[in-house]
Amino acid sequence: MTRSGFKAALEEILQMPRGSLQDSDSRETVSGWSSIADVQILTTITSEFGLEPDMALLEAETVGDLLDALEAKDAFS
């Protein structure tokens, strides 16, 4: 999965229009970002990248932080 593909998956999980999610978006700025969405995001990370959530992923505050954490783990193809 690519960086843009993962961002599209996040938009689907968060029920946002395609291309609307910004790197600066967070739980505070996205109304559909709930604890259930967190579980879905972590499940996607595990299934798509084979990564177990660690502190870098769990502490990500924005979409950009999450993408950067995944990129640091060479997750994107």
PyRosetta script that sets phi, psi and omega in degrees:
from pyrosetta import init, pose_from_sequence

init()
pose = pose_from_sequence("MTRSGFKAALEEILQMPRGSLQDSDSRETVSGWSSIADVQILTTITSEFGLEPDMALLEAETVGDLLDALEAKDAFS")
pose.set_psi(1, 141.3)
pose.set_omega(1, 178.8)
pose.set_phi(2, -90.1)
pose.set_psi(2, 169.7)
pose.set_omega(2, 177.2)
pose.set_phi(3, -59.2)
pose.set_psi(3, -46.7)
pose.set_omega(3, -179.1)
pose.set_phi(4, -68.4)
pose.set_psi(4, -33.0)
pose.set_omega(4, 176.3)
pose.set_phi(5, -65.6)
pose.set_psi(5, -39.2)
pose.set_omega(5, 178.2)
pose.set_phi(6, -68.2)
pose.set_psi(6, -39.1)
pose.set_omega(6, 177.8)
pose.set_phi(7, -62.5)
pose.set_psi(7, -38.7)
pose.set_omega(7, 176.5)
pose.set_phi(8, -64.7)
pose.set_psi(8, -38.3)
pose.set_omega(8, 177.0)
pose.set_phi(9, -64.1)
pose.set_psi(9, -39.5)
pose.set_omega(9, 176.7)
pose.set_phi(10, -61.8)
pose.set_psi(10, -42.9)
pose.set_omega(10, 179.2)
pose.set_phi(11, -61.0)
pose.set_psi(11, -39.2)
pose.set_omega(11, 178.1)
pose.set_phi(12, -65.6)
pose.set_psi(12, -46.4)
pose.set_omega(12, 179.3)
pose.set_phi(13, -60.3)
pose.set_psi(13, -42.1)
pose.set_omega(13, -176.6)
pose.set_phi(14, -86.0)
pose.set_psi(14, 2.1)
pose.set_omega(14, 179.2)
pose.set_phi(15, 54.7)
pose.set_psi(15, 51.1)
pose.set_omega(15, 178.7)
pose.set_phi(16, -113.7)
pose.set_psi(16, 152.0)
pose.set_omega(16, 176.3)
pose.set_phi(17, -61.8)
pose.set_psi(17, 144.0)
pose.set_omega(17, -179.4)
pose.set_phi(18, -57.4)
pose.set_psi(18, 131.6)
pose.set_omega(18, 178.3)
pose.set_phi(19, 85.7)
pose.set_psi(19, 2.5)
pose.set_omega(19, -176.8)
pose.set_phi(20, -94.6)
pose.set_psi(20, -17.7)
pose.set_omega(20, -177.3)
pose.set_phi(21, -76.3)
pose.set_psi(21, 126.8)
pose.set_omega(21, -179.4)
pose.set_phi(22, -103.8)
pose.set_psi(22, 153.6)
pose.set_omega(22, 178.7)
pose.set_phi(23, -60.0)
pose.set_psi(23, -26.7)
pose.set_omega(23, -179.2)
pose.set_phi(24, -83.0)
pose.set_psi(24, -8.1)
pose.set_omega(24, 179.9)
pose.set_phi(25, -66.4)
pose.set_psi(25, 147.8)
pose.set_omega(25, -178.4)
pose.set_phi(26, -145.7)
pose.set_psi(26, -177.8)
pose.set_omega(26, 177.6)
pose.set_phi(27, -58.3)
pose.set_psi(27, -30.2)
pose.set_omega(27, -178.4)
pose.set_phi(28, -76.6)
pose.set_psi(28, -24.9)
pose.set_omega(28, -175.1)
pose.set_phi(29, -103.5)
pose.set_psi(29, -12.2)
pose.set_omega(29, -179.3)
pose.set_phi(30, -112.0)
pose.set_psi(30, 114.3)
pose.set_omega(30, -173.9)
pose.set_phi(31, -64.0)
pose.set_psi(31, -29.6)
pose.set_omega(31, -178.1)
pose.set_phi(32, -87.6)
pose.set_psi(32, 6.2)
pose.set_omega(32, -176.9)
pose.set_phi(33, -88.6)
pose.set_psi(33, 97.0)
pose.set_omega(33, -177.3)
pose.set_phi(34, -114.3)
pose.set_psi(34, -179.3)
pose.set_omega(34, 176.9)
pose.set_phi(35, -65.6)
pose.set_psi(35, -30.7)
pose.set_omega(35, 176.3)
pose.set_phi(36, -65.8)
pose.set_psi(36, -40.4)
pose.set_omega(36, 176.8)
pose.set_phi(37, -62.9)
pose.set_psi(37, -38.4)
pose.set_omega(37, 177.2)
pose.set_phi(38, -57.9)
pose.set_psi(38, -44.9)
pose.set_omega(38, 179.3)
pose.set_phi(39, -62.7)
pose.set_psi(39, -43.8)
pose.set_omega(39, 179.0)
pose.set_phi(40, -63.0)
pose.set_psi(40, -39.9)
pose.set_omega(40, 178.8)
pose.set_phi(41, -64.4)
pose.set_psi(41, -46.5)
pose.set_omega(41, -179.8)
pose.set_phi(42, -65.8)
pose.set_psi(42, -36.2)
pose.set_omega(42, 176.5)
pose.set_phi(43, -64.6)
pose.set_psi(43, -40.7)
pose.set_omega(43, 177.4)
pose.set_phi(44, -63.3)
pose.set_psi(44, -42.8)
pose.set_omega(44, 179.0)
pose.set_phi(45, -61.2)
pose.set_psi(45, -44.0)
pose.set_omega(45, -179.6)
pose.set_phi(46, -65.4)
pose.set_psi(46, -45.5)
pose.set_omega(46, -175.8)
pose.set_phi(47, -75.5)
pose.set_psi(47, -38.3)
pose.set_omega(47, -176.5)
pose.set_phi(48, -81.2)
pose.set_psi(48, -35.6)
pose.set_omega(48, -173.7)
pose.set_phi(49, -112.3)
pose.set_psi(49, -11.2)
pose.set_omega(49, -177.8)
pose.set_phi(50, 69.4)
pose.set_psi(50, 24.9)
pose.set_omega(50, -178.9)
pose.set_phi(51, -104.5)
pose.set_psi(51, 137.5)
pose.set_omega(51, 172.0)
pose.set_phi(52, -87.4)
pose.set_psi(52, 137.5)
pose.set_omega(52, 179.7)
pose.set_phi(53, -58.3)
pose.set_psi(53, 133.6)
pose.set_omega(53, 176.2)
pose.set_phi(54, -125.5)
pose.set_psi(54, -175.9)
pose.set_omega(54, -175.5)
pose.set_phi(55, -60.2)
pose.set_psi(55, -38.0)
pose.set_omega(55, 180.0)
pose.set_phi(56, -60.5)
pose.set_psi(56, -40.0)
pose.set_omega(56, 179.0)
pose.set_phi(57, -75.8)
pose.set_psi(57, -42.3)
pose.set_omega(57, -176.9)
pose.set_phi(58, -70.0)
pose.set_psi(58, -27.4)
pose.set_omega(58, -178.3)
pose.set_phi(59, -92.9)
pose.set_psi(59, -1.0)
pose.set_omega(59, 179.3)
pose.set_phi(60, -61.3)
pose.set_psi(60, 126.0)
pose.set_omega(60, -177.2)
pose.set_phi(61, -96.5)
pose.set_psi(61, -26.1)
pose.set_omega(61, -179.4)
pose.set_phi(62, -125.3)
pose.set_psi(62, 168.0)
pose.set_omega(62, 175.5)
pose.set_phi(63, -58.4)
pose.set_psi(63, -42.8)
pose.set_omega(63, 179.1)
pose.set_phi(64, -60.7)
pose.set_psi(64, -41.1)
pose.set_omega(64, 177.5)
pose.set_phi(65, -60.5)
pose.set_psi(65, -43.3)
pose.set_omega(65, -179.8)
pose.set_phi(66, -64.7)
pose.set_psi(66, -45.4)
pose.set_omega(66, 178.3)
pose.set_phi(67, -62.4)
pose.set_psi(67, -42.3)
pose.set_omega(67, 179.3)
pose.set_phi(68, -64.2)
pose.set_psi(68, -40.2)
pose.set_omega(68, 178.5)
pose.set_phi(69, -62.6)
pose.set_psi(69, -41.6)
pose.set_omega(69, 177.9)
pose.set_phi(70, -67.7)
pose.set_psi(70, -39.8)
pose.set_omega(70, 178.8)
pose.set_phi(71, -63.8)
pose.set_psi(71, -37.9)
pose.set_omega(71, 178.1)
pose.set_phi(72, -63.8)
pose.set_psi(72, -22.9)
pose.set_omega(72, 178.3)
pose.set_phi(73, -95.2)
pose.set_psi(73, 10.6)
pose.set_omega(73, -178.9)
pose.set_phi(74, 54.8)
pose.set_psi(74, 39.7)
pose.set_omega(74, -176.8)
pose.set_phi(75, -77.0)
pose.set_psi(75, -30.9)
pose.set_omega(75, -173.8)
pose.set_phi(76, -85.1)
pose.set_psi(76, 142.0)
pose.set_omega(76, 179.4)
pose.set_phi(77, -93.8)
pose.dump_pdb("model.pdb")
